[in-house]
Each structure stands twice: as structure tokens, then as C-alpha cells.
Amino acid sequence: MRTDDRQRLSLPHLVSSEWLKLRSLRSFWLGAAGVVVLTAAGALLPAIFLTADNPPSAQEAPQVVFQFGSMGGQIALLVIAVLAMTSEYSRGAIRLTFAAAPARLRVIAAKAVVVTAVSASLAVLSLPVAYVVCVPALRALGLHPAARDVLGGFAAHVGYLILVALFAFAVGLAVRSTAAGVGLGLGVVFVLPSVLGLLGDGLRRPIEELGFTHAAHGLFTGPLLADALTVAVWLAVPFVLGGLALVRQDA
């Protein structure tokens, strides 16, 4: 195949190739199972601790269930998203990929499409499991959420999990290391909100709103513009840094 032909490989062709590579990893299937299991496990928390003393309203209940479920599932989903970028670096296979498709940014775009599709599919599969786990507890409290509230909470958290996966993928692109990518991703998603909250209390300013997690949730429930800008910055920084390194340095 000539170099010109390789450079003109279509995006659908590259997406198909990247999906084949991702699903050939044993860790992908373990991670996919982990998303479902951890989402269901996360949903057990409200199922256990919801009491008649301080129950949520029927309108709030689906948001509570899906939020706890996504807290568990996003751990495994984050790992999958990082692996989608870094697994080829750890095995040295990225050189073969770029030899076959020298248009490196197009390869990254194909990987991002695969990550988006996989994260959306796993979220759509796992979040209903979380809700089913909590149905007996909700009924015991006399809570019967309307279908629109359930669907609204479901859609919001599907979107949230997709954003988490894309952020983790971008971090993996920037650092090119599975361990570093997973560590940084988990730190931003789980640790940084607490740190910003403590700093905000000390400064008496709501700086926790600058965190990725807060903005990603708020994008679907709060003021759209401010949260959209915050999420865009969190995604753009690692994507730009990783993309620049990718085109300027050897694989």
C-alpha cells in the first residue's frame, strides 16, 4: 500500500480497526463486566441506606440511584478509556498503527469515537441494572417515580459517564502511561472535588464548581454555559497537550 493510500484511510475504516484492537484485549472484557458489576454495587448504597426518616422525594429518587450507580461504574469505565489509548504504547504496537496510518490525529479521532460508543453502550446497559437493584427499596418507602424522572436521570448519567470516559482517554493521550492515566483520572474524578470543597470552605468561595466532576454533572442539570465551558477546558487541555506531543514526537 502506498503512503498516500495509507494517509487517506477513511475514518470508518480506522474506527473499525480500533474497535477490533480494543475488543481483542482481555482487560477490556474484564473492564466491561466491571462497569456493570460496580454500577450495581454502587446502587446498593441507596438501597441499603434509604430510610423512612429522611427519604428523597419521588422526583429526586432516580437521580440519587443513578448517581451512586455511576460512582461505581465510572471506575471501570475510566480504566477502559485509558487503556484504549495507552495499551498500544505499553506493547509497542503504536508504531505499527502509525506506520499503517500516518495521519496520527485521524487515528486518535477514531479511538475517541470508539471510546464514546463503548462508554455510551456500557452506560445504557449498566444504569438500568442499578435502578432495578433499588426498586424494592424505593417501593418500601412508598416512592414511585414518574417515568419522565427516571428517563431524565438515566439520560443525564449516560451523558456524564461518556464525559468521564472521554476525559480519561484524553489524559491517557497526554501521559501515554496506563498507570499514570488511571491515577490522574481517578484523582480528578474522586479526590479533587473534596480538595476543592475544602479550599472553597476556607476561601468562602464556591471553587468546587471549577472541578470536572461538578461541571460534568451540572452540564445536564444546572446552568448550561458555565458548566459547558468548564468541561470544555478540562477536555481540551489534555487533548491539546497529547495531540501536540503526538505530532511532534516519535511514537
Secondary structure, 3 states (H helix, E strand, C coil): CCHHHHHCCCHHHHHHHHHHHHHCCHHHHHHHHHHHHHHHHHHHHHHHHCCCCCCCCCCCHHHHHHHHHHHHHHHHHHHHHHHHHHHHHHHCCHHHHHHHCCCHHHHHHHHHHHHHHHHHHHHHHHHHHHHHHHHHHHHHCCCCCCHHHHHHHHHHHHHHHHHHHHHHHHHHHHHCCHHHHHHHHHHHHHHHHHHHHHHHHHHCCCHHHHCHHHHHHHHHHCCHHHHHHHHHHHHHHHHHHHHHHHHHCCC
